[in-house]
Amino acid sequence: MLKLEAGALRRGEKKSLRRKIAGYFMKKSPWILHMGASGCLPSETEMIIGNEIVSIGEFINSFGEETRIETKHEVESMIVEGKTQSFGDFMPQEKEVYAIHRLKSPGKLVEIKTTSAVPVRLTPDHKVLVDRPQGPVWIKAKNLKMGDFLYSPRKITLTPEIPELIDMLSNHLVAYVDTTTLQNLKQKTLKKYKSFRIASSSLHIPEIRFSDKGRMFNIGELKVISNDLGLNWNVLKKKIYKVTTKGFKFGLKANINENLFYLIGLIASDGHITLCRSDKNRKGSYKISFANTNKKLIKLFETGCRKFLPDLKISKDKSTGSLTPIRYVYSSIFADILKYFGIDIGKKDFKHIFKLPESYIASFLAGYFDGDGHISFYGSKERVEIGIATSDFLAAKRLFILLKRIGIASKLVESRNNSSFGLKTMYRVNITTKIDMENFIKKLPFRHPKKVQRAKELENIFKSRKRVDMSTLSYAPLMSNNILKNVRTDEGVRQKDIHDPSMIIEMERGKRLKTDTIMKINSSMEKITGSKKCGEVKKMLNSDYYLDPVSEVKTMRSSDQLVYNLSVRGTESYVPEGMFVVKNCNGCAIEILAALTPKHDVERFGIVAKGSPRHADILVVEGPVNAKMKERLLAIYQQMPDPKYVIAFGACPISKGIFYDSYNVVGPLDKIVPVDVYVPGCPPKPEALIEAIVKVMGKM
């Protein structure tokens, strides 16, 4: 048997390798069967790509056809560029997405709900990271059970972005640029088209805009001219210093700051936008209203509007039937800004707020909380929670993920209530763990007088009680139990010298304990023993991940024709819907497929991937061999004609890789079928596969 070293292909060896390959493949043309599969996601599953929330289907469609790798398999792959949230060393990490895959749907999906209650759908074979006594373990979605604890990020860290005001505004608004810039645009257009009449006809811009009388263009027209002349729009838009609509002027030097997003949060919770149709003077403009029984919030709405749009007139609703104070303004420009951040007529989607700096997100959430939030005490204040309510599921889902942006874990709870409008479904985003409630009070600058007072009461409860954390999101990883048990027995420390002996006994028997209890035990153990293992436990408990228990697993039919997956460099994992960690697509598979692309183009040497074992000379196996796959692997191997050869591609078939202690993995591969060449790596490079085939050629 032959074994390739991971670093066998150095730069100087590539030339001789090409000659070697050409010499072999002019004489022999092996057929290759690629064996390996992985679970996937339906197209509507949302992902965090860079600083955007997009569905995995949207992400694929954002790439051009030229990046597609065409294959004859049921798997299509694309080489892409992007970053996504991943998991490594018990910490959330932003990692590079280097490929995306499209497969035929198996017709069934597994829907997983945790106590956080945002469902995620996966194909049955997609692996999920589950907490076990030996540490994080990959388990297939179809094998998950109620009570399994999944790893979920508490904090989502990314590169923030503050959009420019001009990018939020409608194209029909009249834009003012300086005279020099305006004349330059006209001269360049005239030089290209020879006359303004031809330019007007070609660009669909009124001719009068180009004449001496024309002193401005609207935003949309400037974009068309910029694109037509090959100018950089990002440079040109900075020359716009104000916009107007129906006599209202708006300077683009207005500050985008925390106060603006507090105001947007107020409107998102207790305000709404309407398009004026009946009022002749206001026809076509937007009315932005805010209603709340608290006078301070009404005052904050008025102050916020005046600071951002000083020329706006703020009006009072004088209808006698309303007991709630209402204030409103008319402004199409302010409406554009609200719509950009997801507050539209009958719609709330805060995707653009997600990529803002944390202080802006905290201010938005504070405004929303002041309008529709609560701090509740139950019983004799035995159970406490902080929550935000909404009747819109998408808004609740976005609030859930926005809280994660500032490091706060929450639960999304659905309830049905009888109201004056009939049976109504409400969604509450509840914060129930002590650490998250403390962070909420610390990070959010909410200003509602009663809620500020309640927050002080809550802080006093935390100070006066030893144990208040009853949340299902506050359990410690079971691995910490084993580490502390081993430290105690190795150092010969008595149970009663550490903590309450009954707790130590429960811990050593493998019972899942709360994080604060394990932290106390670990702190005491570290003082007594000074063990470095206690530092590992401390790092684990203070990580930005928490354990989210599975509340429901159900299999359902899927009408989707295709499912999708990602390849993430380094950590080989990602976090769909911002919920819990799932397995990366086969990194080895994309490296095998990459060998078939124009860059390597092994088909020119006669290497062809085949879909039938009866037509293959070489079987390339990647991924771990599990109990179900073993029978299929043997059947495929037996169908291959002699002489036949097997390449173990990657760490998983060679030594089980990261699945070495998984209960359903039966490998390594050479215990099931004879292996001719081993290619280590996670994943190995396409060049390594080519050299492996060269090694096989030497045996033919």
N, C-alpha and C positions, 0 to 999 in steps of 0.2 A: 504494500500500500504506500501511497505517496502523500505527503503532507506539505501544504504551502504555508510559508510563514506570512503573517499579516503584512509585513513590510517588504515582501519579496519584489514588488515592482517599484524599483527606484527609477528616477528620471533617466539615468544613463542606460538602463536595461531595455527601455521601451523600443528602441530602434531594432535591436537584435531580436526582440520578441516578435516584431512585425514580420521580419524576414522568416523567422521560424514558423509563424502562422501560415504565411504564404506558401512555404515549402510543403507543409502538411496538407493544407486544404486543396492544393492542386491535385494531390493524389487521392485524398479521402474526403468524403462529404458526410459527416455524421448528422443525424436528425436528433433533435433534443426535445424531450418532454419536460415541461416545467410543472412541478407539483407544489401547491401551497395556496392557501386561501385565508381570508380574514373577514371578520364581521364589519358591518357598515351602518350608515345612517340614512334615513329618508331625506329627501331634498329640502323639506321645510325646516329641518333642524337648524337652529341658530347657533352661530359660532362667533367668537371674538377674534377677528382677524385684524391685526395691527391695533388701531384704536376704534374700530368700527364694529357694530353688531350687524352681521349679515347671515342670511341662510346659506347653507353649504351649496345649494343650487345656484344662488346669486353669485357666490364666489367663483364657481366654475364658469359661469356665463360671462364673467368680467374679463376672461382671458380670450385671446384671439385663437383662431383655428391653427395658426402656424405653430403653436406650442404643443399641439396634440401629437401623441405617439400613436400611430396606427398599428394595430396588431390584429391577428386573426383569432385572438382569444375572446372569451366572454368578458375580459377585463380591458378597459381602456384607461390609459393614464396620461396625465399632463404634468410636464415640468413647470412649476410655478414659483413665484416669489411672494413671501408674506410672512407674518409672524402670528403666533397664537399663544394662548395661555396653556402652560404645561405644568408637570409635577416632577420634582427631583429633590432628593435629600430633605424630604418633609417640608419643602418650601415651594410656593408658586413661582414659576419662572416663565419668562416670555421667550419662546424658542422659534426657530426658523421652520416654516412649512416649505418643503422643497418639492413636493409632488402631491397630486390629488388624483383619486381613482374613481372610476365609474364602473359598476358591476350590474349584472342582471339581478333584479330583486328576487329573493327566495319566496315571496308571496306571503310571508309571515313576519311579524314584528313582535318584540317583547316591550311592553310599556312598563317602565319602572317609576314608581312614585316613592319618594322619601317623605319624611315628616316636614321637609321644606315645601313639599306639595307642588313643585313645578315638574310635570311629567317629562321624561325623556324616552324616546323610542329608538330601539336598536334592533339590528338583526339578531337572531337567537345566538349566533356564535361570537358576537362581539364581546370582548373581554372587558370587565369592569374591575377597578382596584378596590379590594375588600380588606377590611382589617381582620387579622387573624393573630393568634398568640405568637407566631414566628415573625410577624410583621405584615406589611402590605403584600397581598397575594392577588394574582389575576384570576378571575372567575368568569366563565361565560355567562352572558345575560340570562340564558334559559335555565341556568343552575342556581340563580340567586333565590334567596328565601326571605320571607318577612323576618326582620330582626337582624339581618346582615347590616354591618356598618360600613358605609362608603366614605371615601375621602373627598371632601368638598372644600374649595378655597374660601377662606374668610375674607381675604383681601385680593383684589384684582389690580395689579400694578401695570401701567402702560405709559407710553409717551403722550402727555396731554397736548391738546391743540385748542387754541382760541381762534374761532373764525373771524373774518373781517366783516364789518357791518354791510359793506356793499354786496357780499355774497349772500346775504339773507333777504335782499330786497327783490321785488318783482321787476321784470324786464321793462314794463311799461312806464316806470317812473322816469321823469325827465332828469338827466344828469348834467351837472355843470363842471366843465373843465376850464383850465386857464386858456386865454386867447391864443397863445403860442401853440399849445398842443392841438387846439381846434383847427387852426390854420394848417398845421403840418398834416393832419389827417386828411383835410380837404385836398391839399396839394398832391399828396401821395395817391389819393383816389383818382384825381384828375389825370395824373401822369400815367396811371395804369389803364384807365378806360377812355382817355382822350376827351370825353365830355361827361358832364354830370347827368345828362339825360340817360346815357347808356349805363352809367353806374347805378342810377336810381332803378332802372329796369332790371338790372342783373342782381342787385342786392335787395330789392323790394323795400327800399327806403324812399320816402317822399323826396322829390327833387328839391323842394324848397329848403330842406335841411342843409343841402350843399351850397346854396346860394349865399350871397353876402348878407341877406336878411336872416339866414339861419344861424342862430347863436348857440344852439344846443342840439344834442341827440338824446334819445332815451337810452337806458342801460342796455337793452336788447340790441339796439342799432349799433352801439359802440362795440359790443361783442362780435357782431357780424363783420363790421369794418376791420376790427383787430384780427380776426381769423382770416379774412380775405387778403389782407395786406401782409400776413405772416408776422404780425407783431405779437409781443408777449403780453397777454391779457393781465397777468399778475403785476406787470409794470404799469400798464395803462390805467388800470382801475385805481391805482394810488393817486392818480392825477385828478380824480373826481373828488371835489371838496364839499358838494352838497347835492341833494336831490329835492324835487318838488312834486307835489300832486294836488290838484284842485286848490292851488293857492297856498298850500301848507309847505313851508320850507323846513328841511331837516339837515343839519350839519353833520358830516360824517366823522367829526372829532368827538362825538359823544362817547363817554366812557362805558366800556363793557366791564363791569366789575361785580363784586359779590352782592352789592345792593340791588343791581338789576335782576340778578337771579333769585334773590329773595322775593322780589316783586313778581317775577314769573312763576315762582312756586305758589304764591298766594292766588294768582289768577288760575293756575292749573287745578287748585283744590276747590276754591269757592267762587270761581269766575267763569265766564263763558264769552265766546265770540259769536256775533250774529251779523249777517250781511243785511244792510238797510235797503229795503225796496219800496216802502210806502212813503217815507219822508222825502219830499222832492229836493229839499236842500242837501240831504245827506245820501241820496240815492247812489248806490254803487260803492259807498264807503263802509267801513266796518265799525261796529259798536262793541266796545270791550267793557264788560260789566264785572263788578265785584260786590258780593253781598256777604255780610257777616254780622252777627249780633254784638260782637265785641268792638267797642268804639276805638280802642287802640289800633286794632288791625285796619279799620276803616281809615284812620289817620295815617297809618303806614303806607296804605295803598295810595292815598292822595300825595303824600310826600315823595314816594318812589316815582310816581308819574311825573311830578313837577321837576324832579332832578334830572330825569332822563329826557323828557320832552317838555321843556319850560313853556313853550307856546300853547300847550294843550289846555283846553277848557275842561275842567272836571265838573260834571253835573250830578245833581241829586235826583233820585227817582221820587217823584211827588205823588205817586199813586197811593191812595188812602188804604187800600186793601193789604198792603205789605207791612208787617210788623218788623221786618229785618231791614236795617239800613242798607241802601244800595247806592253805589257810586258808579258812574260810567264815563267813558271818553269815546270820541270818534277819531279814529286814526287808522288809515290803511297801512301806513308805514309801521306802526307798532304791531298791527295785526300780522304783517309779513314776518316780523321778528319772532312773534309768538308761534306762527305756523312753522317757521324754520326749526324751532325747538320742540315741535310736536304737539302744540296746542292749537287745534283747528276746530272747525264746526263739526261737532259729533265725533271727534277723534282725539285720542291722546296717545302719542308714541314719542317717548323721550330719548330716542336713539342718539340724537346729536348732543344731548346733555352728557351722555356717557363718556365722551372723549374730552370733556373739559377738565381743567385742574381740580384737584380735590376740594379746595376751598370754595369754588364756584358750585360744585355739586352739593357740598354741605349746606350752602346758603339756599339753594333751590329746595332741598329736602326740608330745611327749617321752615321756609315759607309754606310748603305743602303741609307739614306737620301742624303749623299754627292754624291752618284752615281746617284740616280734616284728620287731625291726630288726637291721640289720647294717652294718658298714663293712668292705668287702672290697678286698684288693689282689690284682692278677693279674700273673703273670710276675714280673719283678724290680721290682715296684711301678710298672710302666710305665702300667698302667691301674688306676684306682681308682673306686669308686662307693659311695654310701650308699643303702641300700634298706630298704623295709618290706614284709613279706610277709603275705599273707592268702589264704584259700581262697575268699573271697566277692568276686565281681566288683563288686557295688554298693559294698561297703566300700572296695575299691581305687579305684573311681571317685571316691568321696567324699574319700579321702585325697589323691588327685591335685588336686582342686579346693581342699581345705583348705590345701595347701601354697601354692597360688597366692594365697590370702588373706594369707599372710605374705611374699609376694614370692619364692617359690621355684619354679622350673620343674622338671618331672620327666617321666619316661616310665612308662607302664603296660605291663608286659611279662607275657605269658602263657606258662606252661610246664606240661608234664605230667611228673609224677614217679611212680615206683613206690614204694609204701609198704606197710606191713603191712596197710593197708586196701584195697590194690589200686592201680590207676592213678588218680592224683589230679591235678586241675587246680589250679595255684597261680598267684596273681597277685602280681607284685612292682612296687612303685612305686619306681623308681630315680632317684636324683639323680646326674647324670654331669658337669655343667659345673662348672668351678672356682668361678665366682662363686656358684653355687647351693649347692655344698658348703660354702663358707665361710660363707654366710648361715645354712645349716642349723646348723652348729656354733655360730655366734654367737647365734642366736635361740632355739634349743630348749634348755631346761634339763634335758636327760636326765641320769640319775644312775647308770646301770648301770656298775659299776667298769671292766669290760673295754672297754665302748664309749667311756667317757671317755678311757681310755688310748689306744685306737685313734684317737680324734679328735685327740689330741695328736701322734701319729705322722703323721697326715694333714696337719696344719698344718706340721710340719717338712718334709714332702715338698714342699709348696707353696713354702716359703721357699727350699729348696735347689735347685729346678729352674726353668729358664727356661720350659719348655713342658710342661705336663701336661694341658692341655685338649684332649682328643681327641673330645669329644662332637659329635654332629650338630646339637645345639641352640645351638652357639656361633659360628655364621657371621654375618658382617656384611652389611648390605644392599648390593646392587650399586651403588646410587646413590652411596655413599661413594667407590667406586673412581673414578667419573667426576668427582666434585667435586675429589678430590685430584689427579687427572690434570690437570684444567684449571688448578688452582692452580699446579702445578709448571711446566707449559708457559708459563703467563702470566707467572710470576715469573722464568722462566729458571733454575730450580734444577737442578743436576745430580743424577742418580739416586743416585750413591754418597755424596752429601752428606746424604742423608735417612736411608737405611736400606740393608739388603742389596739391591744392584742387582737380583738375581734375583727378589726379592719384588716390587720396584717394577715390573719388567717384567711379571710375572704379573698384578699388580693392573691395570696399564694395558691389558693384553690382555683384561680382563674376567673373569678367573678369580675365583671366590668364595673369599675368604680368611677366616680366623678373626677374631673381633672383637678379640682382644688384639693381633694383628699389625697390623690397621688402626689401632688406638688408638696403637700405637707410632709408626707412620708419620705419623699425624695430629699427634701431639704434637711430633715432630721438625719437621714442616712448619710448624707454628704458631710455633715458636721462631725458625725461619729467616725466614719471610715475614711473620708477624703478620697473616695474612689472616683476615677475618671468616668466610670460608667454612669454615675449620677449626673455628670455634665451632659452626657448623651440623652438621658431622660429629660433633663431640663430643656434642652434644645427641641426635643420632640413635642413637649407640652406647650412651649412658647411659640410654636410655628404658626404660620398664617393659614393653617388648615384645621378643619374640625371634622368630627365624625357624624355623619347623617344617617340615621337608621332607615332601612327600607320598610315602607308601610304597605306596599302593594306591588305585586308582580303579576302581570297578565299577558297572555299571548293573544294577538289579534291578527286578522287578515289584513293584508296591505294591497291596495290597488295600484301602488307605484310600480312602474316598469323598471326603474333603476334605483339603486342605492349608491351611497358615496362614502369615501373615506379619505383620510389625510396621511401623509408621511411627514413626521416631525423629527428634525435632526437632533440627535443627542439623547433626549429623554424618552423618545418613542411613545409619548402619551399626549392627550389633550383633554379639554374640558367642554363638552357640548352644553349649550344653554347656560354656561357658567355654573353648572350644577355639581357634577362629580367627575372624577378622573376615569377615562376609558383608554383602551389600548390603541396605540398607533397602528395604522395599516402596516402590512409587512414591508419593512424597510428593505429586506432582501429582495422582495418581489420587484420593487421598482428598479433595483440595481440590475436584476436579470433583464428586465424589459429595456433598461437603458442600453444594454449591450446590443439591442436590435435597432437602436435609433441611428440616424445618419452620422452622428459623431463617431460611433464605433463600427457600425454597419457590418456585423459579422456575417450577414447573409451573402456578402460578396465573396466570402471564402467557402460558401456552401453549408454554413451552419443555419439550420432552419428549425424554428420552434414548431412542434407538431402537437396536435390535439388528441392523437390516439397512441397508446403505448405500443400497438402492433407495428407502427411505422417508425419507432424511435430506437436509436442506438444507445443514447445516454439519458439517464434519469437524474434530473437536478432536483434535490429536495431541500426546501428551506422551511423554517418554522418548526415548532416543537411537534413531536409525534404523540398524539393523545390516544386514548383507548379506542375511540371510534375510528380514528384515522388509520390505526394499525392494520385493520382488516382490508381497507381499501388500498393501502400502500402495498400490501403483500399481493393483492389481486392484480394491481397494475404491474408490479415487478414480474409476476409470473406470465403476464400477457406479452411482455417484451421478447422479441426473438433473440437467440444467442448469436454472436457474443453480445453481452449487454454490460453496461458500466453505470456506476452510481457515483454522483458527486454530492457530498454533504456541504451545503452552502450556508455558512453563517454559524454563529455560536449555538443556536437552538438545536439543530439536528446533531451537532457534534457532542455537546455536553448538557443539553436541555436549557442552556442559557439562564435567563432570569426566571425560568419556570422550573428550576432544578428541584424544588420541594413541593411542586403542585401535585395534588393527589391523583389527577387524571392523566398525567404525562408518563408515558411508558418507555420513552427513549432511554439512552441515545440511539441514533439511527442504526449504528453498526451492530446493535444487539438484535435487530429485526431483519435487515438485509445486509449483504456484504457491501462495504463502501470502498471505492477505489481511490478517491481523492478527497481530502479534507480541506476546506477553505474557511479558515477562521475569520472572525470580524463581526461587528454588529453595527451596520451591515458591512460586508466586504464590498470592494469597488468592482465595477464592470470589468476592468482589466484583469482582476483576480480570477473572474469566471473564465475569461478568454485563456489565461495561462493554465487554468485547471483542465480545460478541454485539450490544450496542447499536451499536457501530461498524460491525459487519457489516450490521445493519438499514439503516444509512444508505446502504449500497451497493446494496441490493436494489431 
